[in-house]
Amino acid sequence: MRLRSVVLLALCCTSPFALATPTPAQLVARLHVPPGFTITLYADGVTNARAMAWGDQGTLFVGSMDAGKVYALRDDDHDGRADDVRVIASGLKLPVGVAFRDGALFVSAVDRILRFDAIEAKRDGPPKPVVVVNDLPGDGMHGWRYLAFGTDGKLYVPIGAPCNVCDRPGYAKLMRMNADGSAREDVAFGIRNTVGLAWSPLTQHLWLTDNGRDLLGDDVPDDELNVVTRLRQHFGFPYCHAGDVLDPVFGKGKSCGDYTPPAAKLGAHVASLGIAFYTGTKFPAAYRGNAFIAEHGSWNRSSKSGYRVVRVEIAGDKVLRVTPFLTGFLDGQNTLGRPVAVIVAPDGALLVSDDDQGAIYRIAYTGGSQ
């Protein structure tokens, strides 16, 4: 009887979402956005949905992680919900990164970058991929790569540190190359695991998210939001973290003042991933030029942090404030979803991928008080 009473007590006092994971449709009903905004389900069944890129003809390409797949999504009736979700590549090694240029889709696969030519013209089946690069580091830890084409037409490729913290030549940096893989050069150093890459529409400067090291405690160090204002800047890793935390091993004899500090500290272990500047016209004027960052959420913090999308208000290269924009992915300490990437849709909405739910959400402004 006593055991039965304990079980009943646990059932009555626990959130129903702790007993069963909600479906994407159920989750979207409990997510929170600011007044005047609405959030709906753009697509589900997109297993491990990670980075996103738009094609010229309105196709949304989505990478994945362990699923090893790349997806193509279309909303041909323009109702805000994808009506065609298909796999266009499979069996790839952690193809999280996707980028689109001149009719071709570029896909990362750890040590390789692949190109699918005329991808939107091949609705009956994807073309055979062309290998652009096949000699990138093949390390598993932080080896998955996000890709982005810059305002200079170059393909930008992060090379994450193959460790929690270490000093390894050729790692913890950002490089760029021509679309054919030639003319490689280093852009920035001292970035442990940069995922999000976005160019300010006002200054054209490159902004980067960077995940801080682990095992220094729950609240140290912060993830970083960095801005590249000149070539070959060094942001401190592994010597200095978040602009003011010397590493207990690699920081000996170093000074944080020798490295570029972050434009903003984003919180410890929040796993800041995708970033996008709002370039649409449907959100209120106060949102124009703001950035949005997806925080995937902590994995080793005693009390979970992150699991949301934040709004970053920026003036030039200065961050004015960082505030929550999309929340509700946590029920107490129970994980309901994990946002990964953000992208502005052609219609001015903001899309958010969730690799835990295999879903993509659509946030639109419908009017009301701010």
SERO-4910 file (N, C-alpha, C, O; in steps of 0.05 Angstrom, whole numbers):
BEGIN
 pado doro    nc1    nc2    nc3   cac1   cac2   cac3    cc1    cc2    cc3    oc1    oc2    oc3
  Met    A     17    -24      0      0      0      0     17     25      0     12     45    -14
  Arg    A     39     24     16     56     48     17     69     53    -10     70     77    -18
  Leu    A     78     32    -24     90     36    -50     70     47    -70     76     65    -86
  Arg    A     45     37    -69     24     47    -87     19     76    -81     14     92   -100
  Ser    A     19     84    -56     14    112    -49     36    130    -60     31    152    -70
  Val    A     61    121    -58     83    137    -69     81    140    -99     85    162   -109
  Val    A     73    119   -113     70    120   -142     48    140   -149     51    156   -167
  Leu    A     25    138   -135      3    156   -141     11    185   -136      4    203   -151
  Leu    A     26    190   -114     35    217   -108     53    227   -130     50    251   -138
  Ala    A     71    210   -140     89    219   -161     73    226   -187     80    245   -200
  Leu    A     53    210   -192     37    215   -217     21    241   -215     20    256   -234
  Cys    A     10    246   -192     -7    269   -189      9    295   -188     -1    317   -195
  Cys    A     34    294   -180     50    318   -176     70    323   -198     86    341   -196
  Thr    A     70    307   -219     89    310   -241     74    320   -265     52    312   -271
  Ser    A     87    339   -280     75    349   -304     70    326   -323     86    307   -325
  Pro    A     47    326   -338     42    305   -357     63    303   -378     66    281   -390
  Phe    A     77    325   -384     98    324   -404    123    309   -395    140    301   -411
  Ala    A    125    305   -368    147    289   -358    142    259   -362    160    243   -361
  Leu    A    116    252   -367    109    224   -371    110    216   -400    115    192   -406
  Ala    A    105    234   -418    104    228   -446    114    252   -462    105    275   -457
  Thr    A    132    248   -481    142    270   -497    120    280   -515    107    264   -528
  Pro    A    115    306   -516     93    316   -533    101    313   -563    125    312   -569
  Thr    A     81    312   -580     86    313   -608     93    341   -616     89    360   -600
  Pro    A    105    346   -640    110    373   -648     86    391   -647     87    414   -639
  Ala    A     62    381   -655     38    397   -655     30    404   -626     21    426   -621
  Gln    A     33    385   -608     27    390   -580     47    410   -568     39    428   -552
  Leu    A     72    408   -575     93    426   -564     88    454   -574     90    473   -558
  Val    A     82    458   -599     80    485   -610     57    500   -596     58    525   -595
  Ala    A     38    486   -585     16    498   -572     24    510   -545     10    526   -533
  Arg    A     46    501   -534     55    511   -508     80    528   -510     91    537   -489
  Leu    A     90    533   -534    113    551   -537    104    580   -534     81    586   -540
  His    A    122    597   -526    115    625   -520    131    644   -537    155    641   -540
  Val    A    117    664   -549    130    685   -565    118    711   -555     97    711   -541
  Pro    A    130    734   -561    120    760   -551     92    766   -561     84    755   -582
  Pro    A     78    784   -547     52    793   -557     53    803   -586     72    817   -593
  Gly    A     33    796   -602     33    805   -629     44    784   -649     41    786   -673
  Phe    A     58    764   -638     70    743   -654     54    717   -650     42    713   -630
  Thr    A     55    700   -671     43    674   -669     64    653   -678     81    659   -694
  Ile    A     62    629   -667     80    608   -674     63    584   -683     44    576   -670
  Thr    A     70    572   -706     56    549   -717     77    529   -726    101    534   -727
  Leu    A     67    505   -732     85    483   -741     88    485   -771     69    482   -786
  Tyr    A    113    491   -780    118    492   -809    122    464   -820    113    459   -843
  Ala    A    136    446   -806    140    419   -816    148    401   -793    161    410   -773
  Asp    A    140    376   -795    151    355   -776    161    332   -793    160    333   -818
  Gly    A    171    311   -781    182    289   -796    209    296   -808    218    282   -827
  Val    A    223    317   -798    249    325   -808    269    316   -787    279    333   -771
  Thr    A    276    291   -786    292    279   -764    318    293   -761    333    298   -780
  Asn    A    324    301   -736    350    314   -729    353    341   -744    376    349   -749
  Ala    A    332    355   -750    333    380   -765    354    399   -753    353    406   -730
  Arg    A    373    407   -770    394    425   -761    395    451   -777    376    466   -777
  Ala    A    417    456   -792    419    481   -806    400    482   -830    391    462   -840
  Met    A    393    507   -838    374    511   -860    385    531   -880    400    549   -873
  Ala    A    377    527   -905    384    546   -926    362    547   -947    350    527   -953
  Trp    A    357    571   -958    337    574   -978    349    571  -1006    371    582  -1012
  Gly    A    335    558  -1024    341    557  -1052    329    581  -1066    311    594  -1055
  Asp    A    337    586  -1090    327    609  -1105    298    606  -1112    284    626  -1116
  Gln    A    288    582  -1114    260    577  -1122    242    569  -1098    221    557  -1102
  Gly    A    250    577  -1074    233    573  -1051    235    546  -1037    217    540  -1021
  Thr    A    255    531  -1043    259    506  -1029    275    511  -1004    295    525  -1004
  Leu    A    266    499   -981    281    501   -956    297    475   -953    285    454   -951
  Phe    A    324    478   -953    341    454   -949    349    453   -920    356    473   -907
  Val    A    349    429   -909    354    425   -880    374    402   -877    370    380   -887
  Gly    A    395    407   -862    414    386   -855    406    371   -830    386    378   -817
  Ser    A    420    350   -824    415    335   -800    441    326   -787    462    333   -797
  Met    A    439    311   -766    463    302   -752    465    272   -755    473    261   -775
  Asp    A    458    257   -733    460    228   -734    443    215   -756    449    193   -765
  Ala    A    422    229   -764    405    217   -785    420    215   -812    413    198   -828
  Gly    A    441    231   -816    457    229   -840    442    238   -865    449    230   -887
  Lys    A    420    254   -862    403    260   -885    403    290   -890    409    307   -873
  Val    A    396    297   -915    390    325   -922    362    325   -934    355    308   -950
  Tyr    A    346    344   -925    318    346   -933    313    370   -951    328    390   -950
  Ala    A    293    368   -967    283    390   -983    253    394   -976    237    375   -979
  Leu    A    246    418   -968    218    424   -960    207    446   -978    221    465   -985
  Arg    A    181    443   -986    169    464  -1002    141    470   -991    126    452   -982
  Asp    A    134    495   -992    107    504   -985     95    516  -1011     94    541  -1013
  Asp    A     86    499  -1029     77    509  -1055     51    524  -1054     46    541  -1072
  Asp    A     34    519  -1034      9    534  -1033     11    558  -1015     -9    572  -1011
  His    A     35    563  -1004     41    587   -989     21    591   -965     12    614   -960
  Asp    A     16    570   -951     -2    572   -928     13    571   -901      1    569   -880
  Gly    A     40    573   -903     56    573   -878     61    545   -867     70    542   -844
  Arg    A     56    524   -883     61    497   -874     73    481   -899     61    482   -920
  Ala    A     96    469   -895    108    454   -917     89    431   -925     81    415   -908
  Asp    A     84    429   -951     67    408   -961     82    386   -976     71    367   -985
  Asp    A    109    390   -977    126    370   -990    152    369   -974    167    387   -974
  Val    A    156    346   -961    181    341   -946    193    316   -956    182    294   -954
  Arg    A    217    318   -967    230    295   -979    260    294   -972    272    314   -967
  Val    A    271    270   -972    299    266   -967    313    267   -994    306    252  -1013
  Ile    A    334    284   -997    348    286  -1022    376    274  -1021    389    271  -1041
  Ala    A    385    268   -996    411    254   -993    411    240   -967    398    249   -948
  Ser    A    424    217   -966    425    201   -941    452    187   -940    467    186   -959
  Gly    A    457    175   -916    482    160   -913    506    177   -910    529    168   -914
  Leu    A    502    203   -904    525    222   -901    534    223   -872    519    216   -854
  Lys    A    558    232   -868    570    234   -841    564    262   -830    577    282   -837
  Leu    A    545    263   -811    538    288   -797    535    312   -816    549    332   -813
  Pro    A    516    310   -835    513    332   -854    496    355   -843    475    361   -853
  Val    A    506    368   -822    490    388   -808    489    414   -825    469    428   -824
  Gly    A    510    420   -840    512    446   -853    503    446   -881    509    428   -897
  Val    A    487    466   -889    477    469   -916    480    498   -924    476    516   -908
  Ala    A    487    503   -949    489    531   -959    482    530   -989    486    509  -1002
  Phe    A    471    551   -999    461    551  -1027    473    575  -1042    474    597  -1032
  Arg    A    482    569  -1067    493    590  -1084    492    582  -1113    500    560  -1120
  Asp    A    483    600  -1130    483    596  -1159    470    569  -1167    480    555  -1184
  Gly    A    447    563  -1155    432    540  -1162    442    514  -1150    430    493  -1154
  Ala    A    464    515  -1134    475    491  -1123    473    491  -1093    474    511  -1080
  Leu    A    469    467  -1082    468    463  -1053    495    451  -1044    504    431  -1054
  Phe    A    507    464  -1024    532    455  -1012    525    442   -985    510    453   -969
  Val    A    537    419   -980    531    403   -956    557    395   -943    575    386   -956
  Ser    A    558    399   -916    582    391   -901    579    361   -894    557    352   -889
  Ala    A    602    347   -892    602    320   -883    628    315   -868    643    296   -875
  Val    A    634    331   -848    658    330   -831    683    336   -847    690    359   -849
  Asp    A    696    316   -859    720    321   -873    716    328   -902    734    335   -917
  Arg    A    690    328   -911    684    334   -939    663    356   -941    647    360   -922
  Ile    A    663    370   -963    641    388   -971    632    379   -998    648    376  -1017
  Leu    A    606    373  -1001    594    364  -1025    578    386  -1038    567    404  -1025
  Arg    A    575    384  -1065    558    403  -1080    538    388  -1097    546    370  -1113
  Phe    A    513    396  -1095    492    384  -1112    483    406  -1131    469    425  -1124
  Asp    A    491    403  -1156    486    423  -1177    457    423  -1186    444    402  -1186
  Ala    A    447    446  -1193    420    449  -1204    399    434  -1188    382    420  -1199
  Ile    A    401    435  -1162    386    418  -1144    356    424  -1146    340    405  -1143
  Glu    A    348    448  -1150    319    454  -1151    306    446  -1177    282    445  -1180
  Ala    A    323    441  -1197    312    432  -1223    309    402  -1224    299    391  -1244
  Lys    A    317    388  -1203    316    359  -1202    295    349  -1182    302    335  -1164
  Arg    A    271    357  -1186    250    349  -1167    244    319  -1167    234    309  -1147
  Asp    A    251    305  -1189    246    276  -1190    269    260  -1177    266    236  -1174
  Gly    A    290    273  -1169    312    259  -1156    337    277  -1156    342    291  -1175
  Pro    A    353    276  -1134    376    294  -1132    398    286  -1151    400    262  -1158
  Pro    A    414    305  -1160    437    298  -1177    459    284  -1160    459    286  -1136
  Lys    A    478    272  -1174    501    260  -1160    518    282  -1149    524    301  -1164
  Pro    A    526    280  -1124    542    303  -1112    570    304  -1124    582    284  -1131
  Val    A    580    328  -1125    608    334  -1132    623    339  -1107    614    354  -1089
  Val    A    647    327  -1104    663    332  -1080    679    358  -1084    696    360  -1102
  Val    A    674    377  -1067    687    403  -1069    713    402  -1053    734    411  -1062
  Val    A    712    391  -1028    734    389  -1010    733    362   -997    711    352   -990
  Asn    A    756    348   -994    756    322   -980    779    319   -961    786    296   -954
  Asp    A    791    341   -952    814    339   -935    812    356   -910    832    364   -899
  Leu    A    788    361   -901    784    375   -875    789    356   -852    787    332   -856
  Pro    A    795    366   -828    798    348   -805    774    330   -801    751    339   -804
  Gly    A    779    305   -795    757    286   -793    750    279   -764    736    259   -759
  Asp    A    759    295   -745    753    289   -717    723    290   -711    708    305   -723
  Gly    A    714    272   -693    686    271   -687    677    294   -669    656    306   -674
  Met    A    693    300   -648    685    321   -630    687    348   -643    708    357   -652
  His    A    664    362   -644    662    388   -657    670    387   -687    679    407   -699
  Gly    A    668    363   -699    676    360   -727    653    366   -746    658    369   -770
  Trp    A    628    366   -737    607    373   -755    608    403   -761    615    419   -743
  Arg    A    603    410   -785    608    438   -794    583    452   -805    568    440   -820
  Tyr    A    580    477   -797    560    494   -809    573    510   -831    596    519   -828
  Leu    A    559    515   -852    570    529   -876    554    555   -880    530    556   -874
  Ala    A    567    574   -892    553    599   -900    569    613   -921    593    614   -920
  Phe    A    555    624   -941    568    641   -960    567    670   -950    546    680   -942
  Gly    A    590    683   -952    592    711   -942    584    731   -963    578    724   -986
  Thr    A    583    756   -955    577    777   -974    598    780   -995    594    793  -1015
  Asp    A    622    768   -990    643    768  -1010    642    745  -1029    660    742  -1046
  Gly    A    621    729  -1027    618    706  -1045    635    682  -1037    634    661  -1051
  Lys    A    650    683  -1015    666    661  -1005    650    642   -988    630    651   -976
  Leu    A    658    617   -987    646    597   -970    661    597   -944    685    591   -943
  Tyr    A    647    602   -921    660    603   -895    655    576   -881    633    566   -880
  Val    A    677    565   -869    676    538   -857    690    539   -830    714    544   -829
  Pro    A    676    534   -808    689    532   -782    704    506   -778    695    485   -788
  Ile    A    726    506   -764    741    482   -757    742    481   -726    759    494   -714
  Gly    A    724    467   -714    721    466   -685    744    452   -671    758    435   -683
  Ala    A    749    458   -646    769    445   -630    762    416   -626    738    410   -620
  Pro    A    780    397   -629    774    368   -626    775    359   -597    784    337   -592
  Cys    A    765    375   -579    769    370   -550    751    389   -535    738    407   -546
  Asn    A    750    385   -508    738    405   -491    755    430   -490    746    452   -496
  Val    A    781    426   -484    800    448   -485    827    437   -491    837    418   -478
  Cys    A    840    448   -512    867    439   -520    878    460   -538    864    478   -548
  Asp    A    904    458   -543    918    477   -561    929    461   -584    951    450   -583
  Arg    A    914    460   -606    921    443   -629    923    461   -654    903    473   -662
  Pro    A    946    463   -666    948    479   -691    928    469   -712    924    445   -716
  Gly    A    917    488   -726    898    482   -747    869    479   -739    852    474   -756
  Tyr    A    864    481   -713    837    479   -703    828    505   -689    843    524   -687
  Ala    A    802    505   -680    791    528   -665    794    553   -682    804    574   -672
  Lys    A    785    551   -707    787    574   -725    764    574   -745    748    556   -746
  Leu    A    764    596   -760    745    598   -782    761    604   -807    779    621   -808
  Met    A    754    589   -828    768    593   -854    747    599   -876    723    595   -872
  Arg    A    757    609   -898    740    614   -921    754    605   -946    779    602   -947
  Met    A    738    600   -967    749    590   -992    731    598  -1015    708    607  -1010
  Asn    A    741    596  -1039    723    599  -1063    703    577  -1063    707    556  -1050
  Ala    A    682    580  -1079    661    560  -1080    671    533  -1091    659    513  -1087
  Asp    A    694    534  -1106    705    509  -1116    726    497  -1097    739    477  -1104
  Gly    A    729    508  -1073    748    498  -1054    776    509  -1055    793    503  -1039
  Ser    A    781    527  -1074    807    538  -1077    811    563  -1060    792    574  -1048
  Ala    A    836    573  -1059    843    598  -1046    833    599  -1017    820    618  -1009
  Arg    A    841    579  -1002    833    578   -973    850    598   -957    873    602   -963
  Glu    A    837    610   -938    852    628   -920    837    628   -893    813    624   -891
  Asp    A    853    633   -872    841    635   -845    830    663   -840    841    683   -848
  Val    A    806    663   -827    792    688   -822    794    696   -793    799    720   -787
  Ala    A    791    677   -774    791    683   -746    801    659   -730    799    636   -739
  Phe    A    812    665   -707    824    644   -690    812    646   -662    798    665   -655
  Gly    A    818    626   -645    810    627   -617    780    623   -613    769    634   -594
  Ile    A    767    608   -631    739    602   -628    735    572   -625    741    557   -644
  Arg    A    726    564   -602    725    535   -595    707    519   -613    716    499   -624
  Asn    A    682    528   -615    663    513   -632    642    532   -643    620    534   -633
  Thr    A    650    546   -663    632    565   -676    612    550   -694    619    533   -710
  Val    A    587    557   -690    565    544   -706    551    565   -722    549    563   -747
  Gly    A    540    586   -709    525    606   -724    543    626   -737    562    635   -726
  Leu    A    536    632   -763    551    652   -779    530    670   -792    512    660   -805
  Ala    A    532    696   -788    514    714   -801    527    741   -804    542    750   -788
  Trp    A    520    755   -827    531    781   -833    511    803   -827    488    801   -836
  Ser    A    519    823   -813    501    845   -807    493    859   -833    510    866   -849
  Pro    A    467    864   -837    459    878   -861    466    908   -861    465    921   -881
  Leu    A    474    918   -838    481    946   -835    511    950   -838    519    968   -853
  Thr    A    528    935   -824    557    939   -825    571    919   -843    594    924   -851
  Gln    A    557    898   -851    569    876   -867    590    860   -851    604    843   -863
  His    A    593    865   -825    611    850   -809    600    822   -802    575    819   -801
  Leu    A    617    803   -799    610    776   -793    607    772   -763    624    779   -747
  Trp    A    584    760   -755    579    754   -727    579    723   -723    569    708   -740
  Leu    A    590    715   -701    594    686   -696    584    679   -668    588    694   -649
  Thr    A    571    656   -666    566    645   -639    589    626   -633    601    614   -651
  Asp    A    596    622   -607    617    604   -600    611    591   -573    603    605   -554
  Asn    A    613    565   -572    607    550   -548    631    549   -529    653    542   -537
  Gly    A    627    557   -504    648    558   -484    656    530   -475    641    510   -479
  Arg    A    679    527   -462    689    501   -453    672    492   -429    657    507   -417
  Asp    A    675    466   -423    661    453   -401    681    449   -378    705    454   -380
  Leu    A    669    440   -355    684    430   -332    697    452   -315    717    446   -301
  Leu    A    687    476   -317    696    497   -299    674    505   -280    678    524   -264
  Gly    A    652    492   -281    629    498   -263    604    505   -279    604    508   -303
  Asp    A    582    507   -264    556    512   -276    555    539   -291    541    542   -311
  Asp    A    569    559   -281    565    586   -290    589    598   -304    590    623   -308
  Val    A    609    582   -310    634    592   -323    643    571   -343    642    547   -338
  Pro    A    652    580   -367    649    608   -377    624    611   -394    611    591   -401
  Asp    A    618    636   -401    595    642   -419    601    632   -447    624    631   -456
  Asp    A    580    625   -461    582    624   -491    586    652   -501    580    672   -487
  Glu    A    597    655   -525    604    681   -535    589    688   -561    582    670   -577
  Leu    A    583    714   -564    575    725   -590    597    743   -598    603    764   -586
  Asn    A    611    736   -620    634    751   -629    628    765   -656    612    755   -672
  Val    A    642    787   -660    640    801   -686    667    805   -698    686    814   -685
  Val    A    670    797   -723    696    798   -737    697    825   -752    682    829   -771
  Thr    A    715    843   -743    717    869   -755    743    871   -772    746    891   -787
  Arg    A    760    852   -769    785    852   -785    794    823   -788    787    805   -773
  Leu    A    810    818   -809    819    791   -815    838    781   -794    856    796   -784
  Arg    A    835    755   -787    853    741   -769    853    751   -740    873    750   -726
  Gln    A    829    760   -731    826    766   -703    828    740   -686    822    718   -696
  His    A    837    743   -661    838    720   -643    820    726   -619    823    746   -606
  Phe    A    801    707   -614    781    711   -594    787    696   -568    770    695   -550
  Gly    A    812    685   -565    821    677   -539    824    647   -534    843    639   -519
  Phe    A    807    630   -545    809    601   -539    836    590   -548    845    597   -570
  Pro    A    849    573   -533    842    561   -507    853    577   -483    852    567   -460
  Tyr    A    864    600   -487    878    614   -466    860    631   -449    862    631   -424
  Cys    A    841    644   -461    822    661   -447    794    655   -457    789    653   -481
  His    A    775    653   -438    747    647   -445    729    670   -439    731    683   -417
  Ala    A    711    676   -457    690    697   -453    702    724   -447    688    741   -435
  Gly    A    727    729   -454    739    755   -451    752    761   -425    767    780   -423
  Asp    A    746    745   -404    757    752   -377    763    728   -360    768    731   -336
  Val    A    762    703   -370    768    680   -354    793    666   -365    791    653   -386
  Leu    A    815    668   -352    839    654   -360    836    625   -355    827    616   -334
  Asp    A    844    608   -375    842    580   -371    862    571   -350    884    580   -349
  Pro    A    853    553   -332    871    544   -310    896    530   -319    916    529   -304
  Val    A    897    519   -343    920    506   -354    933    522   -376    956    530   -375
  Phe    A    918    528   -397    929    541   -421    931    571   -418    944    584   -434
  Gly    A    919    582   -397    921    611   -393    945    620   -377    948    644   -373
  Lys    A    961    601   -368    984    609   -352   1003    626   -368   1012    618   -390
  Gly    A   1010    649   -358   1028    667   -372   1015    684   -394   1028    699   -408
  Lys    A    988    682   -396    973    696   -417    958    719   -404    955    720   -379
  Ser    A    948    737   -421    931    759   -412    906    761   -429    908    761   -454
  Cys    A    882    762   -417    858    764   -433    858    790   -450    844    792   -470
  Gly    A    873    810   -441    874    835   -456    887    832   -483    886    851   -499
  Asp    A    900    810   -488    913    806   -514    894    795   -536    902    792   -559
  Tyr    A    869    790   -528    851    777   -546    825    794   -549    819    810   -531
  Thr    A    811    790   -570    786    805   -575    764    794   -557    758    771   -558
  Pro    A    752    811   -540    730    802   -523    704    798   -539    701    809   -561
  Pro    A    686    783   -528    660    779   -543    644    805   -543    646    822   -526
  Ala    A    627    807   -564    608    829   -565    586    826   -544    574    845   -535
  Ala    A    581    800   -536    562    795   -515    567    767   -503    576    749   -517
  Lys    A    562    765   -477    563    740   -464    535    729   -463    516    743   -457
  Leu    A    532    703   -471    505    692   -475    496    673   -453    474    663   -454
  Gly    A    513    669   -432    506    650   -411    522    625   -413    530    617   -435
  Ala    A    527    612   -391    544    588   -390    528    564   -399    506    558   -390
  His    A    540    549   -418    531    523   -427    504    524   -441    490    503   -443
  Val    A    495    547   -450    469    548   -464    470    536   -492    450    532   -504
  Ala    A    494    531   -502    498    519   -529    486    536   -550    467    528   -564
  Ser    A    497    560   -553    487    579   -574    495    568   -601    519    565   -607
  Leu    A    476    564   -618    481    552   -644    475    572   -667    490    591   -671
  Gly    A    453    568   -681    448    584   -704    441    613   -698    430    620   -677
  Ile    A    449    631   -716    444    659   -714    434    670   -741    444    661   -762
  Ala    A    415    688   -741    406    701   -765    398    730   -759    385    735   -738
  Phe    A    405    748   -777    395    775   -774    368    777   -787    362    765   -808
  Tyr    A    350    793   -775    324    796   -787    325    816   -810    330    840   -806
  Thr    A    321    806   -834    323    822   -858    296    825   -872    294    837   -894
  Gly    A    275    815   -859    248    817   -871    236    844   -865    248    861   -853
  Thr    A    210    847   -873    196    872   -869    170    868   -854    155    887   -850
  Lys    A    164    844   -845    138    838   -832    139    842   -802    118    848   -790
  Phe    A    162    840   -789    164    845   -761    163    875   -756    169    891   -774
  Pro    A    156    884   -732    156    913   -727    184    925   -732    204    912   -731
  Ala    A    184    952   -736    209    965   -744    231    962   -723    254    961   -730
  Ala    A    224    959   -698    244    955   -676    260    930   -680    281    927   -668
  Tyr    A    249    911   -695    263    885   -699    282    885   -723    298    867   -727
  Arg    A    281    906   -740    297    907   -764    327    909   -756    334    926   -740
  Gly    A    343    891   -766    371    892   -760    378    877   -734    402    875   -727
  Asn    A    358    867   -720    363    850   -696    373    823   -705    368    815   -728
  Ala    A    387    810   -687    395    782   -692    379    763   -674    371    771   -652
  Phe    A    375    739   -683    362    718   -667    382    695   -665    395    687   -684
  Ile    A    384    684   -641    403    662   -635    387    639   -623    372    642   -604
  Ala    A    391    615   -633    380    590   -622    398    579   -601    422    574   -607
  Glu    A    388    575   -577    404    563   -556    395    534   -552    373    529   -542
  His    A    412    516   -560    405    487   -561    400    476   -533    385    457   -529
  Gly    A    414    487   -513    410    479   -485    433    463   -474    447    449   -488
  Ser    A    437    466   -448    459    453   -434    455    423   -433    433    413   -434
  Trp    A    477    409   -431    476    379   -428    489    370   -402    485    347   -394
  Asn    A    505    387   -389    520    378   -365    518    398   -342    535    398   -324
  Arg    A    498    415   -343    495    435   -321    475    424   -301    456    410   -309
  Ser    A    479    429   -275    462    417   -255    433    426   -257    414    412   -251
  Ser    A    429    451   -266    403    462   -272    404    471   -301    421    488   -308
  Lys    A    386    461   -318    388    466   -346    386    496   -354    371    511   -341
  Ser    A    401    504   -374    400    531   -385    399    530   -415    406    510   -427
  Gly    A    389    552   -426    386    554   -455    358    544   -463    338    552   -450
  Tyr    A    357    527   -484    331    516   -493    311    539   -500    289    539   -490
  Arg    A    320    557   -517    304    579   -525    316    593   -549    338    586   -558
  Val    A    302    613   -560    313    631   -580    313    659   -568    293    667   -556
  Val    A    336    673   -570    338    699   -559    340    720   -581    349    715   -603
  Arg    A    331    744   -574    332    767   -592    356    784   -583    359    790   -560
  Val    A    373    792   -602    396    809   -596    393    836   -610    393    837   -635
  Glu    A    390    857   -595    388    884   -606    416    895   -608    432    895   -589
  Ile    A    422    906   -632    449    914   -639    449    942   -651    431    949   -666
  Ala    A    469    958   -644    474    983   -657    502    983   -667    521    984   -651
  Gly    A    506    982   -693    532    980   -705    544    953   -697    533    932   -704
  Asp    A    567    953   -682    579    929   -673    576    926   -643    590    910   -630
  Lys    A    557    940   -631    552    939   -602    526    926   -596    505    933   -608
  Val    A    526    907   -578    502    894   -569    489    911   -547    501    917   -527
  Leu    A    463    918   -552    449    934   -532    436    917   -511    437    923   -487
  Arg    A    423    895   -519    411    877   -499    405    850   -513    401    848   -537
  Val    A    403    830   -496    395    803   -505    371    795   -488    372    794   -463
  Thr    A    349    788   -501    324    781   -487    312    756   -498    315    751   -522
  Pro    A    297    741   -482    283    717   -492    263    724   -513    249    745   -511
  Phe    A    261    708   -534    241    712   -555    222    688   -558    198    691   -560
  Leu    A    234    664   -559    218    640   -561    226    622   -537    249    614   -535
  Thr    A    207    615   -520    212    598   -497    190    576   -495    171    576   -511
  Gly    A    194    558   -476    174    537   -472    185    509   -478    170    490   -478
  Phe    A    211    507   -484    222    481   -491    230    465   -466    238    442   -469
  Leu    A    227    477   -443    232    462   -418    206    461   -402    191    481   -400
  Asp    A    201    438   -390    180    435   -370    193    428   -344    199    404   -338
  Gly    A    199    448   -327    217    443   -304    245    437   -315    257    453   -328
  Gln    A    254    413   -309    280    403   -319    276    382   -341    295    369   -349
  Asn    A    252    379   -351    246    360   -373    249    374   -400    237    395   -404
  Thr    A    264    363   -418    269    374   -444    246    366   -463    241    342   -467
  Leu    A    233    386   -475    211    381   -494    220    385   -523    208    374   -541
  Gly    A    241    401   -526    251    407   -553    277    422   -551    284    432   -529
  Arg    A    292    423   -573    319    436   -572    323    452   -598    329    440   -619
  Pro    A    319    478   -597    323    495   -621    352    495   -630    370    494   -614
  Val    A    356    495   -657    383    493   -668    390    517   -686    410    529   -682
  Ala    A    372    523   -705    379    543   -725    355    561   -730    332    554   -724
  Val    A    360    585   -739    340    605   -746    345    615   -774    368    618   -782
  Ile    A    324    621   -788    327    632   -815    302    648   -822    280    642   -814
  Val    A    306    670   -837    284    687   -845    272    676   -871    287    671   -890
  Ala    A    246    673   -871    232    662   -895    227    685   -915    227    708   -907
  Pro    A    223    678   -940    218    699   -960    193    716   -954    192    739   -963
  Asp    A    174    705   -939    150    720   -932    154    737   -907    134    749   -897
  Gly    A    178    737   -895    183    754   -872    179    740   -845    184    752   -825
  Ala    A    171    714   -845    169    699   -821    197    690   -812    216    691   -828
  Leu    A    199    680   -787    223    669   -777    219    639   -773    200    631   -759
  Leu    A    237    622   -784    235    594   -780    256    584   -760    278    595   -760
  Val    A    248    565   -744    266    554   -723    266    524   -725    245    511   -725
  Ser    A    290    512   -728    292    483   -729    295    471   -701    307    484   -683
  Asp    A    286    447   -697    287    433   -671    295    404   -676    279    388   -686
  Asp    A    320    397   -670    330    371   -677    320    349   -658    321    325   -664
  Asp    A    310    357   -634    299    338   -615    271    329   -624    265    305   -622
  Gln    A    255    347   -634    228    341   -644    228    333   -674    208    323   -683
  Gly    A    249    339   -688    249    335   -717    228    353   -730    213    344   -748
  Ala    A    228    378   -721    207    397   -730    219    424   -737    242    430   -729
  Ile    A    203    440   -751    210    467   -757    186    484   -751    163    478   -760
  Tyr    A    190    506   -736    168    523   -728    169    549   -743    191    558   -753
  Arg    A    146    561   -747    144    587   -761    133    608   -743    111    605   -731
  Ile    A    148    630   -740    139    652   -723    133    676   -742    150    685   -757
  Ala    A    108    686   -740     99    708   -756     89    730   -738     80    725   -715
  Tyr    A     89    754   -748     78    777   -734     50    782   -745     46    785   -769
  Thr    A     30    782   -727      2    785   -735    -10    811   -724    -34    816   -728
  Gly    A      6    827   -710     -4    852   -700    -10    850   -670    -13    829   -659
  Gly    A    -13    874   -658    -19    875   -629      2    891   -615     20    902   -627
  Ser    A     -1    892   -589     17    909   -572     45    896   -571     48    872   -573
  Gln    A     65    913   -567     93    904   -564    102    911   -537    125    906   -530
***
